Amino acid sequence: MRVPGRYAHARHILVGSKSQAQAILDEITSARKPLKVFKKMARDYSTCTTSEQKGDLGEFHEKQMVPEFSEQVWKQELESCDCFIKSRFGFHLIWVHSRDE
């Protein structure tokens, strides 16, 4: 049974430094095919176990993630990555495939 609330499907890249997050963001935003680059960067650089799935978090409930992460998921444009955020885990770059509005 699905818990009431908002759900999203997203990918993320988790890195330990702001400079690394910025370098990855620069690669993604300058790419002709940004999602393809995002997936490659997730696989190659993310410290999260989801790196094996190219950063794919699958579908998740908004309360499953730290507040900063969830806030960004519902704030940014779909199918894009134009910034990174900081949480207690490090720096996240997020690609949102879909979400409940």
DRENTORKOL-3810 file (N, C-alpha, C; in nm, 4 decimals):
REM DRENTORKOL-3810
@n.u->0.0836; n.v->-0.1184; n.w->0.0000; ca.u->0.0000; ca.v->0.0000; ca.w->0.0000; c.u->0.0882; c.v->0.1250; c.w->0.0000
@n.u->0.0549; n.v->0.2182; n.w->-0.0824; ca.u->0.1313; ca.v->0.3419; ca.w->-0.0971; c.u->0.0934; c.v->0.4417; c.w->0.0127
@n.u->0.1932; n.v->0.4961; n.w->0.0795; ca.u->0.1726; ca.v->0.5948; ca.w->0.1850; c.u->0.1294; c.v->0.7273; c.w->0.1213
@n.u->0.0294; n.v->0.7955; n.w->0.1784; ca.u->-0.0117; ca.v->0.9252; ca.w->0.1227; c.u->0.1045; c.v->1.0246; c.w->0.1223
@n.u->0.1059; n.v->1.1104; n.w->0.0245; ca.u->0.2105; ca.v->1.2115; ca.w->0.0138; c.u->0.2610; c.v->1.2224; c.w->-0.1277
@n.u->0.3631; n.v->1.3044; n.w->-0.1452; ca.u->0.4200; ca.v->1.3261; ca.w->-0.2783; c.u->0.5318; c.v->1.2256; c.w->-0.3059
@n.u->0.5387; n.v->1.1848; n.w->-0.4322; ca.u->0.6417; ca.v->1.0914; ca.w->-0.4771; c.u->0.7164; c.v->1.1506; c.w->-0.5959
@n.u->0.8408; n.v->1.1096; n.w->-0.6107; ca.u->0.9226; ca.v->1.1528; ca.w->-0.7239; c.u->1.0112; c.v->1.0379; c.w->-0.7679
@n.u->1.0595; n.v->1.0475; n.w->-0.8902; ca.u->1.1605; ca.v->0.9558; ca.w->-0.9428; c.u->1.2782; c.v->1.0434; c.w->-0.9840
@n.u->1.3945; n.v->1.0172; n.w->-0.9258; ca.u->1.5111; ca.v->1.1007; ca.w->-0.9533; c.u->1.6394; c.v->1.0189; c.w->-0.9509
@n.u->1.7439; n.v->1.0817; n.w->-0.9999; ca.u->1.8811; ca.v->1.0313; ca.w->-0.9917; c.u->1.9608; c.v->1.1343; c.w->-0.9138
@n.u->2.0720; n.v->1.0910; n.w->-0.8573; ca.u->2.1594; ca.v->1.1908; ca.w->-0.7954; c.u->2.3044; c.v->1.1454; c.w->-0.8012
@n.u->2.3890; n.v->1.2447; n.w->-0.7857; ca.u->2.5324; ca.v->1.2238; ca.w->-0.7754; c.u->2.5723; c.v->1.2842; c.w->-0.6413
@n.u->2.6397; n.v->1.2072; n.w->-0.5601; ca.u->2.6844; ca.v->1.2530; ca.w->-0.4287; c.u->2.8367; c.v->1.2594; c.w->-0.4275
@n.u->2.8901; n.v->1.3764; n.w->-0.3970; ca.u->3.0347; ca.v->1.3944; ca.w->-0.3885; c.u->3.0692; c.v->1.4691; c.w->-0.2598
@n.u->3.1950; n.v->1.4675; n.w->-0.2235; ca.u->3.2373; ca.v->1.5219; ca.w->-0.0964; c.u->3.2782; c.v->1.6672; c.w->-0.0946
@n.u->3.2994; n.v->1.7281; n.w->-0.2114; ca.u->3.3467; ca.v->1.8667; ca.w->-0.2105; c.u->3.2666; c.v->1.9542; c.w->-0.3059
@n.u->3.2606; n.v->2.0812; n.w->-0.2697; ca.u->3.1911; ca.v->2.1799; ca.w->-0.3528; c.u->3.2602; c.v->2.1935; c.w->-0.4887
@n.u->3.3934; n.v->2.1901; n.w->-0.4891; ca.u->3.4663; ca.v->2.2054; ca.w->-0.6159; c.u->3.4393; c.v->2.0880; c.w->-0.7099
@n.u->3.4302; n.v->1.9674; n.w->-0.6557; ca.u->3.3991; ca.v->1.8520; ca.w->-0.7401; c.u->3.2553; c.v->1.8614; c.w->-0.7923
@n.u->3.1626; n.v->1.9031; n.w->-0.7070; ca.u->3.0241; ca.v->1.9202; ca.w->-0.7505; c.u->3.0159; c.v->2.0235; c.w->-0.8621
@n.u->3.0890; n.v->2.1327; n.w->-0.8490; ca.u->3.0868; ca.v->2.2369; ca.w->-0.9523; c.u->3.1457; c.v->2.1865; c.w->-1.0837
@n.u->3.2546; n.v->2.1123; n.w->-1.0772; ca.u->3.3170; ca.v->2.0583; ca.w->-1.1992; c.u->3.2221; c.v->1.9629; c.w->-1.2707
@n.u->3.1531; n.v->1.8785; n.w->-1.1959; ca.u->3.0571; ca.v->1.7845; ca.w->-1.2554; c.u->2.9393; c.v->1.8616; c.w->-1.3145
@n.u->2.8899; n.v->1.9608; n.w->-1.2412; ca.u->2.7792; ca.v->2.0429; ca.w->-1.2908; c.u->2.8173; c.v->2.1116; c.w->-1.4214
@n.u->2.9388; n.v->2.1637; n.w->-1.4294; ca.u->2.9861; ca.v->2.2287; ca.w->-1.5518; c.u->2.9847; c.v->2.1318; c.w->-1.6700
@n.u->3.0271; n.v->2.0079; n.w->-1.6472; ca.u->3.0255; ca.v->1.9052; ca.w->-1.7533; c.u->2.8827; c.v->1.8783; c.w->-1.8000
@n.u->2.7915; n.v->1.8645; n.w->-1.7050; ca.u->2.6521; ca.v->1.8325; ca.w->-1.7375; c.u->2.5861; c.v->1.9466; c.w->-1.8135
@n.u->2.6015; n.v->2.0687; n.w->-1.7636; ca.u->2.5315; ca.v->2.1820; ca.w->-1.8247; c.u->2.5875; c.v->2.2200; c.w->-1.9616
@n.u->2.7106; n.v->2.1822; n.w->-1.9909; ca.u->2.7678; ca.v->2.2140; ca.w->-2.1223; c.u->2.7506; c.v->2.0999; c.w->-2.2229
@n.u->2.6937; n.v->1.9887; n.w->-2.1794; ca.u->2.6807; ca.v->1.8710; ca.w->-2.2671; c.u->2.5642; c.v->1.8834; c.w->-2.3651
@n.u->2.5832; n.v->1.8245; n.w->-2.4820; ca.u->2.4743; ca.v->1.8165; ca.w->-2.5799; c.u->2.3642; c.v->1.7234; c.w->-2.5318
@n.u->2.4044; n.v->1.6175; n.w->-2.4612; ca.u->2.3096; ca.v->1.5206; ca.w->-2.4063; c.u->2.3323; c.v->1.5141; c.w->-2.2552
@n.u->2.2747; n.v->1.6085; n.w->-2.1815; ca.u->2.3050; ca.v->1.6184; ca.w->-2.0386; c.u->2.2678; c.v->1.4948; c.w->-1.9556
@n.u->2.1588; n.v->1.4272; n.w->-1.9868; ca.u->2.1233; ca.v->1.3086; ca.w->-1.9089; c.u->2.2264; c.v->1.1985; c.w->-1.9260
@n.u->2.2747; n.v->1.1811; n.w->-2.0462; ca.u->2.3780; ca.v->1.0801; ca.w->-2.0717; c.u->2.5041; c.v->1.1100; c.w->-1.9902
@n.u->2.5432; n.v->1.2366; n.w->-1.9865; ca.u->2.6609; ca.v->1.2776; ca.w->-1.9097; c.u->2.6332; c.v->1.2615; c.w->-1.7602
@n.u->2.5118; n.v->1.2977; n.w->-1.7154; ca.u->2.4759; ca.v->1.2820; ca.w->-1.5748; c.u->2.4918; c.v->1.1360; c.w->-1.5327
@n.u->2.4394; n.v->1.0437; n.w->-1.6119; ca.u->2.4485; ca.v->0.9006; ca.w->-1.5791; c.u->2.5939; c.v->0.8548; c.w->-1.5715
@n.u->2.6755; n.v->0.8998; n.w->-1.6664; ca.u->2.8172; ca.v->0.8616; ca.w->-1.6677; c.u->2.8888; c.v->0.9172; c.w->-1.5443
@n.u->2.8626; n.v->1.0431; n.w->-1.5131; ca.u->2.9256; ca.v->1.1049; ca.w->-1.3968; c.u->2.8808; c.v->1.0373; c.w->-1.2673
@n.u->2.7542; n.v->0.9989; n.w->-1.2603; ca.u->2.7033; ca.v->0.9284; ca.w->-1.1420; c.u->2.7778; c.v->0.7963; c.w->-1.1244
@n.u->2.7917; n.v->0.7237; n.w->-1.2327; ca.u->2.8614; ca.v->0.5945; ca.w->-1.2269; c.u->3.0081; c.v->0.6121; c.w->-1.1890
@n.u->3.0717; n.v->0.7146; n.w->-1.2434; ca.u->3.2159; ca.v->0.7318; ca.w->-1.2249; c.u->3.2561; c.v->0.8040; c.w->-1.0964
@n.u->3.1710; n.v->0.8942; n.w->-1.0464; ca.u->3.2153; ca.v->0.9804; ca.w->-0.9358; c.u->3.1304; c.v->0.9775; c.w->-0.8095
@n.u->3.0071; n.v->0.9319; n.w->-0.8175; ca.u->2.9215; ca.v->0.9371; ca.w->-0.6991; c.u->2.9711; c.v->0.8414; c.w->-0.5913
@n.u->2.9678; n.v->0.8865; n.w->-0.4677; ca.u->3.0081; ca.v->0.8023; ca.w->-0.3550; c.u->2.8898; c.v->0.7242; c.w->-0.2986
@n.u->2.7719; n.v->0.7441; n.w->-0.3528; ca.u->2.6518; ca.v->0.6726; ca.w->-0.3093; c.u->2.6482; c.v->0.5337; c.w->-0.3740
@n.u->2.5884; n.v->0.4396; n.w->-0.3044; ca.u->2.5766; ca.v->0.3037; ca.w->-0.3606; c.u->2.4931; c.v->0.3019; c.w->-0.4881
@n.u->2.4133; n.v->0.4054; n.w->-0.5120; ca.u->2.3338; ca.v->0.4115; ca.w->-0.6350; c.u->2.4206; c.v->0.4370; c.w->-0.7581
@n.u->2.5494; n.v->0.4607; n.w->-0.7387; ca.u->2.6372; ca.v->0.4832; ca.w->-0.8543; c.u->2.6335; c.v->0.3638; c.w->-0.9496
@n.u->2.6142; n.v->0.2449; n.w->-0.8952; ca.u->2.6060; ca.v->0.1247; ca.w->-0.9777; c.u->2.4837; c.v->0.1268; c.w->-1.0697
@n.u->2.3811; n.v->0.2038; n.w->-1.0316; ca.u->2.2600; ca.v->0.2198; ca.w->-1.1136; c.u->2.2588; c.v->0.3574; c.w->-1.1812
@n.u->2.3774; n.v->0.4148; n.w->-1.2012; ca.u->2.3926; ca.v->0.5463; ca.w->-1.2625; c.u->2.3141; c.v->0.6520; c.w->-1.1864
@n.u->2.3130; n.v->0.6388; n.w->-1.0538; ca.u->2.2504; ca.v->0.7369; ca.w->-0.9670; c.u->2.1011; c.v->0.7231; c.w->-0.9495
@n.u->2.0413; n.v->0.6206; n.w->-1.0082; ca.u->1.8953; ca.v->0.6069; ca.w->-1.0044; c.u->1.8458; c.v->0.5718; c.w->-0.8643
@n.u->1.7644; n.v->0.6591; n.w->-0.8084; ca.u->1.7051; ca.v->0.6375; ca.w->-0.6766; c.u->1.5703; c.v->0.5670; c.w->-0.6852
@n.u->1.5191; n.v->0.5515; n.w->-0.8070; ca.u->1.3856; ca.v->0.4947; ca.w->-0.8233; c.u->1.2816; c.v->0.5936; c.w->-0.7718
@n.u->1.1623; n.v->0.5429; n.w->-0.7444; ca.u->1.0567; ca.v->0.6281; ca.w->-0.6912; c.u->1.0682; c.v->0.6332; c.w->-0.5389
@n.u->1.0518; n.v->0.7499; n.w->-0.4819; ca.u->1.0618; ca.v->0.7653; ca.w->-0.3373; c.u->0.9595; c.v->0.8667; c.w->-0.2877
@n.u->0.9256; n.v->0.8541; n.w->-0.1607; ca.u->0.8348; ca.v->0.9459; ca.w->-0.0927; c.u->0.9156; c.v->1.0665; c.w->-0.0461
@n.u->0.8549; n.v->1.1836; n.w->-0.0480; ca.u->0.9266; ca.v->1.3059; ca.w->-0.0099; c.u->0.9888; c.v->1.2987; c.w->0.1293
@n.u->0.9316; n.v->1.2225; n.w->0.2199; ca.u->0.9829; ca.v->1.2129; ca.w->0.3572; c.u->1.0984; c.v->1.1132; c.w->0.3699
@n.u->1.1276; n.v->1.0398; n.w->0.2622; ca.u->1.2376; ca.v->0.9436; ca.w->0.2667; c.u->1.3747; c.v->1.0105; c.w->0.2559
@n.u->1.3768; n.v->1.1322; n.w->0.2057; ca.u->1.5032; ca.v->1.2019; ca.w->0.1830; c.u->1.5221; c.v->1.3126; c.w->0.2861
@n.u->1.6467; n.v->1.3567; n.w->0.3035; ca.u->1.6717; ca.v->1.4691; ca.w->0.3929; c.u->1.5982; c.v->1.5916; c.w->0.3387
@n.u->1.5581; n.v->1.6832; n.w->0.4259; ca.u->1.4766; ca.v->1.7969; ca.w->0.3832; c.u->1.5355; c.v->1.8786; c.w->0.2676
@n.u->1.6653; n.v->1.9033; n.w->0.2702; ca.u->1.7272; ca.v->1.9830; ca.w->0.1631; c.u->1.7113; c.v->1.9150; c.w->0.0277
@n.u->1.7257; n.v->1.7848; n.w->0.0273; ca.u->1.7143; ca.v->1.7076; ca.w->-0.0963; c.u->1.5716; c.v->1.7137; c.w->-0.1484
@n.u->1.4743; n.v->1.6823; n.w->-0.0622; ca.u->1.3334; ca.v->1.6847; ca.w->-0.1047; c.u->1.2920; c.v->1.8222; c.w->-0.1531
@n.u->1.3342; n.v->1.9254; n.w->-0.0831; ca.u->1.2992; ca.v->2.0615; ca.w->-0.1241; c.u->1.3471; c.v->2.0885; c.w->-0.2668
@n.u->1.4700; n.v->2.0483; n.w->-0.2971; ca.u->1.5254; ca.v->2.0711; ca.w->-0.4303; c.u->1.4519; c.v->1.9898; c.w->-0.5367
@n.u->1.4147; n.v->1.8669; n.w->-0.5032; ca.u->1.3435; ca.v->1.7808; ca.w->-0.5991; c.u->1.2139; c.v->1.8468; c.w->-0.6456
@n.u->1.1422; n.v->1.9126; n.w->-0.5544; ca.u->1.0155; ca.v->1.9743; ca.w->-0.5927; c.u->1.0314; c.v->2.1182; c.w->-0.6399
@n.u->1.1524; n.v->2.1713; n.w->-0.6347; ca.u->1.1765; ca.v->2.3087; ca.w->-0.6764; c.u->1.2325; c.v->2.3184; c.w->-0.8186
@n.u->1.3198; n.v->2.2266; n.w->-0.8545; ca.u->1.3895; ca.v->2.2417; ca.w->-0.9825; c.u->1.3045; c.v->2.1920; c.w->-1.0994
@n.u->1.3460; n.v->2.2330; n.w->-1.2199; ca.u->1.2772; ca.v->2.1901; ca.w->-1.3411; c.u->1.2994; c.v->2.0409; c.w->-1.3640
@n.u->1.1994; n.v->1.9771; n.w->-1.4240; ca.u->1.2122; ca.v->1.8354; ca.w->-1.4592; c.u->1.3157; c.v->1.8186; c.w->-1.5698
@n.u->1.3764; n.v->1.7009; n.w->-1.5718; ca.u->1.4696; ca.v->1.6623; ca.w->-1.6792; c.u->1.5829; c.v->1.7633; c.w->-1.6973
@n.u->1.6381; n.v->1.8107; n.w->-1.5860; ca.u->1.7507; ca.v->1.9033; ca.w->-1.5936; c.u->1.8307; c.v->1.8977; c.w->-1.4638
@n.u->1.9493; n.v->1.9551; n.w->-1.4702; ca.u->2.0335; ca.v->1.9694; ca.w->-1.3508; c.u->2.1099; c.v->2.0987; c.w->-1.3701
@n.u->2.0754; n.v->2.1999; n.w->-1.2915; ca.u->2.1419; ca.v->2.3285; ca.w->-1.3091; c.u->2.2021; c.v->2.3838; c.w->-1.1789
@n.u->2.2063; n.v->2.2986; n.w->-1.0749; ca.u->2.2682; ca.v->2.3419; ca.w->-0.9500; c.u->2.3004; c.v->2.2180; c.w->-0.8657
@n.u->2.3613; n.v->2.2417; n.w->-0.7526; ca.u->2.3838; ca.v->2.1336; ca.w->-0.6562; c.u->2.3458; c.v->2.1862; c.w->-0.5194
@n.u->2.3203; n.v->2.0951; n.w->-0.4271; ca.u->2.2835; ca.v->2.1332; ca.w->-0.2909; c.u->2.3757; c.v->2.0618; c.w->-0.1927
@n.u->2.3794; n.v->2.1144; n.w->-0.0713; ca.u->2.4603; ca.v->2.0524; ca.w->0.0342; c.u->2.3674; c.v->1.9937; c.w->0.1398
@n.u->2.4002; n.v->1.8741; n.w->0.1851; ca.u->2.3312; ca.v->1.8119; ca.w->0.2977; c.u->2.4383; c.v->1.7580; c.w->0.3921
@n.u->2.3962; n.v->1.6936; n.w->0.4977; ca.u->2.4941; ca.v->1.6372; ca.w->0.5913; c.u->2.5753; c.v->1.5235; c.w->0.5283
@n.u->2.5291; n.v->1.4730; n.w->0.4135; ca.u->2.5988; ca.v->1.3640; ca.w->0.3452; c.u->2.7045; c.v->1.4133; c.w->0.2470
@n.u->2.6936; n.v->1.5389; n.w->0.2044; ca.u->2.7856; ca.v->1.5935; ca.w->0.1057; c.u->2.7110; c.v->1.6816; c.w->0.0082
@n.u->2.7601; n.v->1.6853; n.w->-0.1143; ca.u->2.7020; ca.v->1.7686; ca.w->-0.2187; c.u->2.6275; c.v->1.6802; c.w->-0.3189
@n.u->2.5040; n.v->1.7172; n.w->-0.3478; ca.u->2.4176; ca.v->1.6392; ca.w->-0.4367; c.u->2.3888; c.v->1.7161; c.w->-0.5647
@n.u->2.4003; n.v->1.6472; n.w->-0.6762; ca.u->2.3469; ca.v->1.6956; ca.w->-0.8031; c.u->2.2272; c.v->1.6065; c.w->-0.8314
@n.u->2.1158; n.v->1.6650; n.w->-0.8691; ca.u->1.9908; ca.v->1.5907; ca.w->-0.8802; c.u->1.9317; c.v->1.6060; c.w->-1.0199
@n.u->1.8823; n.v->1.4946; n.w->-1.0724; ca.u->1.8105; ca.v->1.4925; ca.w->-1.2001; c.u->1.6726; c.v->1.4333; c.w->-1.1699
@n.u->1.5677; n.v->1.5134; n.w->-1.1859; ca.u->1.4321; ca.v->1.4682; ca.w->-1.1547; c.u->1.3637; c.v->1.4238; c.w->-1.2839
@n.u->1.3253; n.v->1.2963; n.w->-1.2873; ca.u->1.2530; ca.v->1.2428; ca.w->-1.4034; c.u->1.1045; c.v->1.2760; c.w->-1.3963
@n.u->1.0455; n.v->1.2597; n.w->-1.2777; ca.u->0.9024; ca.v->1.2859; ca.w->-1.2606; c.u->0.8735; c.v->1.3112; c.w->-1.1131
@n.u->0.7606; n.v->1.3753; n.w->-1.0882; ca.u->0.7198; ca.v->1.4003; ca.w->-0.9497; c.u->0.5713; c.v->1.4346; c.w->-0.9452
@n.u->0.5119; n.v->1.4106; n.w->-0.8302; ca.u->0.3746; ca.v->1.4540; ca.w->-0.8047; c.u->0.3793; c.v->1.6046; c.w->-0.7805
@n.u->0.2860; n.v->1.6744; n.w->-0.8378; ca.u->0.2846; ca.v->1.8206; ca.w->-0.8194; c.u->0.1900; c.v->1.8616; c.w->-0.7093
END
